[in-house]
Amino acid sequence: MESSSVSQISIIPDRVETNNFFPKYHNINNKLKKRFMRSPKVPDASDEFLSLASQCEQDKTWYYAGLCYLAASRCYHKLGNTGSEINNLVRAGKYFLFVNKENVDVGCPSIGLADFQAASSCFCDITTNNKTKSIHDVMISGCIIELAQALGPTPDGQELLKKAINNYPTIQFIDIFISYCLKQDDYTMALHIITNMINLIEMIGTLSQYYRNCLHKTEVTRLMLILMVQQTSQHFSSSLVDVLEKYTSGVVDSVVGAQMSEDEFIALQSLIFACQSHNNQALLEIEGELWKYIDTNQKDFLRTLIQIMIDK
């Protein structure tokens, strides 16, 4: 990891004496080496790495701070302190990711995206080495999401998002994934993911108000995605037809229906009829009616659906 840091010196502010960092870093690192008649001083080294990291933070040398937190995490790994190991891996990964963003923003990414690769390595270590998975699921998924957002709406970004969703599915992660899919015109994959989310919510149970609200939100999003798939795909399964018929026939799931006002239901029903009849003027009017019932992400999804209809 030390060798990759050399390429980063150019991005560090002039006021920082970069030559002071490496002697301190290597001096601490030497305490971890086995010597004749002397055991490695791992606890001392971890404390000193954290102290040096704090100095780097004050100097705003984020890459070096990341190196120190990474070194501290390895010390905690040797000590068997999983919680501190993970916390310091997260800190290191976040700093590497921050440096990557700064480099990309100024149009000067590091060679081989070394900063991003360092962040990815930290976050992957958390995922693969974590023995108390259930305790750290949220943190792990959050790290994966940060990597995915750094990659943007690319196939690699989508794969990372799927990994985060499989690890700890949330509405927020689903929304980000769907937005990535829509930017790549991959409506089928977006629909597949949200259908799985609905199945998961139904499996967990819908007794709590929170899960009822989640089911309502995901059902509305799924309806929009079904209409997108219907307009763009030659393969439209009978199960998707059944979902649309629930609305057109006026019979919707009791749990979803309990969360949905009559006006919202009628607006969604009208959306289906307008799409199926290719009535673009009606679509624009229905968009205004639905606006007060849907959140910001769903508004983007609805705009995408309307644009698909207009472009046909």
Secondary structure, DSSP 8 states (H G I E B T S, - for coil): -HHHHGGGGGGS-TTS-GGGHHHHHHHHHHTTS-BTTB---HHHHHHHHHHHHHHHHHHT-HHHHHHHHHHHHHHHHHHT-HHHHHHHHHHHHHHHHHHHHHHHHTT---GGGHHHHHHHHHHHHHHHH-SSHHHHHHHHHHHHHHHHHHH-SSHHHHHHHHHHHHHS--HHHHHHHHHHHHHTT-HHHHHHHHHHHHHHHHHH-S-SHHHHHHHHHHHHHHHHHHHHHHHH-S---HHHHHHHHHHHTT---HHHHHHS-HHHHHHHHHHHHHHHTT-HHHHHHHHHHHGGGS-HHHHHHHHHHHHHHHH-
